[in-house]
Amino acid sequence: MGVFDPSRLFGAVLALLTALCWPAFGAGRIALVVGNSDYQHVARLANPVNDAEDLTARLKALGFEVMGGTDLDRRQLVEQLIRFGRAAGSADVALFFYAGHGLQVNGQNYLVPVDAMVEYEAEVDISLVSLAGVMQQMERGSRTNLIFLDACRNNPFADELAKSENRSAQSISKGLGRVQTGSGTFIAFATQPDAVAMDGTGRNSPFTGALLKHIDAPGQSISDLMIAVRNDVMAETGRKQVPWDSSSLTDRFEFAARGQAEAAKPQASDAEAREAYDQAVAVGSCGAYDAFMRRYPQSFYADLARERAATACAVPKAEQVASAPQEAELSAERTVVPEGICEAGPFDVEYCVSSVLKSQKNNHYTPGMMFDGSRDTAWVEGEGGNGIGETITLHFDRPRLLAGFEIINGYDKDLKIWTANARVKDVELTMRDGRRLDVTLADVRGTSRVDLSRPVRSDFLQLRIKGVYPGAKYKDTAVSELYPVFAD
C-alpha cells in the first residue's frame, strides 16, 4: 500500500474542477487573443490591450469563439494556453494573437507575461512562455493554424542582463527570430525577423491597426490580407517596418467568405471613431476626410467630417481665376495629350495609353486591364525600352473635381510576376489647369493612393512615366489597376 500524497489528490481535484469550469469549444473557429501592456518590472506598452480588445471584437464578428485576456501573468497565460490547446484538438481553425513584449534567446522566441523578471539566461524558461510551446498546443488537432505576433520590440531585460555580467546579453537578440512552421500553419510577425517594430501613436499599433482595417474583406485570401497589411504598415512607418509572414497552409483561408455582408462588421466604438476623426482634423486634407468617411460612415463624426470636407475639397474661386490658363493655352494643352489606344472604363472615364504590349497566348495588356478589378491582369506598355516617356491618360465625361488617384503598381498577379516586370517609379501628372506635378510611387504591392494637395477641376489626368523600378526578368512596365478619386 502506497503512502498517501495530498498533493496528488489536490492535483486530481484541480484537474476535475478545470474540466467542469472551462467550457468546451466545439469544432469551428477558435482563437486565443492576448494583449499585455501593464508590465510590473519592465516598460509599460501603450497599445497591446487596445489591440487585443479590438481584434477580439472583430474575430467574434467573423465567427470565432475567443478566449484569452489582457495583462496576463505567467500562471494566467499558461492556463489560457492549456485551455486553448484542448479546444484546438477539435477545431477546424485555431488562431493565436499576441501583442506585448517578446524576445529571442539563442534563436528561440519567447512571450513575456506581465509579472516576468529575467536577470540570467537560466531564468528564461521559468519566467517566460515559449512560442514553440504555443505552437505545440495549436497543433493538437486543428487543420489550419494562424499566428499573429505584434511583439517585435526591443529586449525589455537588456539592462538587467547586462548587470548580471554573463553571456546572456549577447545570446538574447532584438526582435523575434524566424520560425519553422509545420504543415497547415501560417505565422505573421509585425516586422521582419531580427528587427524591431513600432508602437505607433494612435489607439492601435501600425501592424494591428492595418490588420483590423483589412481582416474582414470578403473573399480575400490570407496572403492578400498580408499584402494589404504590409503596404499599410510600410507607408505609415516610412518603410522602416516591414511585416513578414511564413506559410505552410494546405488550403486557401479567408476570414470573411466572398459575398459576406458588410453588416457583419462590428461598428467602431465612439472612442475609436473620435480618435480617427481628430487625426483627420489634424491632417486637414480632402483625402484625410474622405478616408475617415469611408471607414466610419455610420459614426456620429461622419457628418462633421463631411462638413469639413466640403471646405477642404473645394477650390477657392480666387485661386481658380489666378491659376487658370487662358483659353488658347487650354486648347494647346489639350492637343498635347496623346490619344493612343483607348477603352471606355467605369465612372464615365475613358482610359487611353500611348502603347500596348502585343497579346501573348490568352494574355492581353490593353488599357481595359486597368479597370477590370483584377490583379491577375495588367496594362503593359509596348515600346522597346522600359516605358520611360509612355503615358496613361484618363478622360472624364465632364470637368470633375479631381482629388487624386489609386493605383496597383506593376503586374500584381503574384510576387514572382510582380518582381519579374518593371513597375512605375516616377510619374509626371498633367491636368486641365496646366500644372505638372512630379510624384514618386513606393515600390510595394497592393493598392497605393496619391492625394493632390488640393483638388483640381479638370476633365483629364495624364500620367507620364519618368522613372521605373527595373524588372528582374523583363523590361516591360506594367500597371494592374488605376482609378481616379473625385471630390465631387
Secondary structure, DSSP 8 states (H G I E B T S, - for coil): -----HHHHHHHHHHHHHHHHS----SSEEEEEEE----SSS---SSHHHHHHHHHHHHHHTTEEEEEEES--HHHHHHHHHHHHHHHTT-SEEEEEEES-EEEETTEEEE--TT---SSGGGHHHHSEEHHHHHHHHTTT-SEEEEEEE-----TTHHHHHHTTSTHHHHEESS-------TTEEEEESSSTT------SSSS-HHHHHHHHHTT-TT-BHHHHHHHHHHHHHHHTTTS---EEEE--SS--BSS-TT--GGGS----HHHHHHHHHHHHHH--HHHHHHHHHH-TTSTHHHHHHHHHHHHT---HHHHHHH---HHHHHHHHHTS---EEEE-GGGEEEEES-----BTTB--SGGGGSSS-TT--EE--SSSS-TT-EEEEEEEEEEEEEEEEEEEB-TTSHHHHHHSEEEEEEEEEETT--EEEEE----SSEEEEEEEEEEEEEEEEEEEEEEE--SS---EEEEEEEEEE--
